[in-house]
Amino acid sequence: MSSGMGCRCRMAGGLLAAVVIAAFTQASAAVLDKNGSFLGRGGTGERENRIVVLRGLDKVTARISDLEIPIGETVRFGSLLIKADHCYKRPPEEFPETSAFLEIDEARPGEAARPLFRGWMLASSPGLSSLEHPVYDVWVIDCRTVAPDTSSGQ
């Protein structure tokens, strides 16, 4: 009798997993703007933003810096080279979540850059996927679009 019960549990678990996967794949169609640029996943309300906002901590000097990195560009923070590839932020009416795909390398003088981190960082769970480094901590704060230029005086 217990083996039959275990079998039903596995089948129910498999069915639940299939439903979750089906729901995710239906809601994750790509959304493109009029130029064909990727904006986000349809049905999730997420939109790709143009700037990643990170916070960096230098543990030696106790200096905290906010870094604004445009998508596709690389900035230096101490000996780290941080490249932002994607940044998503849910709309305000949904459960708040900001996620960014980052590539972080360490570039020391006279040495080739060595990769330290490649992957997604979540603002809501910085300890889940963060940079582990003896000198620096880096975590995601926000994603935002480029602010309109107001310097033209019009």
C-alpha positions in Angstrom: 0.0 0.0 0.0 2.8 2.4 0.8 4.4 1.9 -2.7 1.1 2.8 -4.3 0.9 5.9 -2.2 4.5 6.9 -3.2 3.6 6.3 -6.8 0.6 8.7 -6.6 2.8 11.3 -4.9 5.4 11.2 -7.7 2.7 11.4 -10.3 1.1 14.4 -8.5 4.5 16.1 -8.2 5.2 15.5 -11.9 1.8 16.9 -12.9 2.4 20.0 -10.8 5.8 20.5 -12.3 4.3 20.2 -15.8 1.6 22.8 -15.0 4.3 25.2 -13.7 6.5 24.8 -16.7 3.5 25.2 -19.1 2.4 28.4 -17.3 5.9 29.8 -17.4 6.5 29.1 -21.1 3.1 30.5 -22.1 3.8 33.7 -20.2 7.4 34.2 -21.4 7.0 35.2 -25.1 9.5 37.9 -26.1 8.2 41.5 -26.4 10.0 43.7 -29.0 9.8 47.4 -29.5 9.2 49.0 -33.0 12.9 48.6 -33.8 13.0 45.0 -32.9 14.9 45.5 -29.6 14.1 43.1 -26.8 11.9 44.7 -24.1 11.0 41.8 -21.9 8.9 38.7 -21.5 5.3 39.1 -22.5 2.7 38.3 -19.9 5.1 38.8 -16.9 4.9 42.6 -17.0 8.7 42.8 -16.8 10.5 45.2 -19.1 14.2 45.4 -19.9 15.6 48.7 -18.7 18.6 50.6 -20.1 20.6 51.2 -16.9 21.5 48.9 -14.0 22.0 50.5 -10.6 24.5 48.6 -8.4 25.9 49.2 -5.0 29.5 48.3 -4.4 31.3 48.0 -1.0 35.1 48.2 -0.7 35.6 46.2 2.5 39.1 47.6 3.0 38.2 51.3 3.0 34.5 50.8 4.0 33.6 53.0 1.0 30.1 52.4 -0.5 29.5 53.5 -4.1 26.4 53.5 -6.3 27.2 52.5 -9.8 25.0 53.2 -12.8 25.9 51.0 -15.7 24.3 51.3 -19.1 23.4 47.9 -20.7 26.3 46.6 -22.8 28.9 48.8 -21.2 31.7 48.0 -18.7 32.7 50.1 -15.7 35.6 49.8 -13.2 35.0 49.5 -9.5 38.4 49.1 -7.8 40.1 46.1 -9.5 36.7 44.8 -10.8 35.4 45.2 -14.3 31.6 45.0 -14.3 29.5 44.6 -17.4 25.7 44.8 -17.4 24.0 42.6 -20.0 20.3 42.7 -19.0 18.2 44.3 -16.4 14.5 43.6 -15.6 12.2 45.3 -13.2 8.6 44.3 -12.5 5.9 47.0 -12.7 4.8 48.6 -9.4 1.4 46.7 -9.3 3.2 43.3 -9.2 5.4 41.7 -6.5 8.6 43.8 -6.5 11.6 42.2 -8.2 14.6 43.5 -10.0 17.1 41.2 -11.7 20.2 41.9 -13.7 22.6 39.7 -15.6 26.2 40.7 -14.9 29.7 39.7 -15.9 32.3 40.6 -13.3 36.0 40.2 -13.9 39.0 41.1 -11.8 41.8 43.0 -13.6 45.0 43.3 -11.7 47.9 45.3 -13.1 50.2 43.1 -15.3 47.8 40.2 -15.3 45.0 39.1 -17.6 41.5 39.7 -16.4 40.0 36.6 -14.7 36.2 36.0 -14.5 34.7 36.1 -11.0 31.0 36.1 -11.6 28.7 35.5 -14.6 25.0 35.3 -13.9 21.8 36.8 -12.6 21.7 38.9 -9.4 18.3 39.5 -7.7 17.7 42.6 -5.7 15.3 40.8 -3.3 17.9 38.1 -2.5 21.4 39.5 -2.6 22.8 36.6 -0.6 21.4 34.1 -3.1 23.5 35.1 -6.1 26.1 37.6 -5.2 29.8 38.3 -5.8 32.0 36.5 -3.3 35.3 38.4 -3.1 37.6 39.1 -0.2 37.7 42.9 -0.9 34.5 43.8 -2.7 30.8 43.2 -2.4 28.5 44.1 -5.3 24.7 43.8 -5.3 21.8 45.0 -7.5 19.7 48.0 -6.3 17.5 48.9 -9.2 17.0 49.1 -13.0 15.8 52.2 -14.8 15.4 53.6 -18.2 17.4 56.6 -19.4 16.1 59.8 -18.0 15.0 62.3 -20.6 17.5 65.1 -21.4 16.2 68.3 -19.8 19.4 70.4 -20.5 18.1 71.8 -23.8 16.1 74.5 -22.0 12.9 74.0 -24.1 
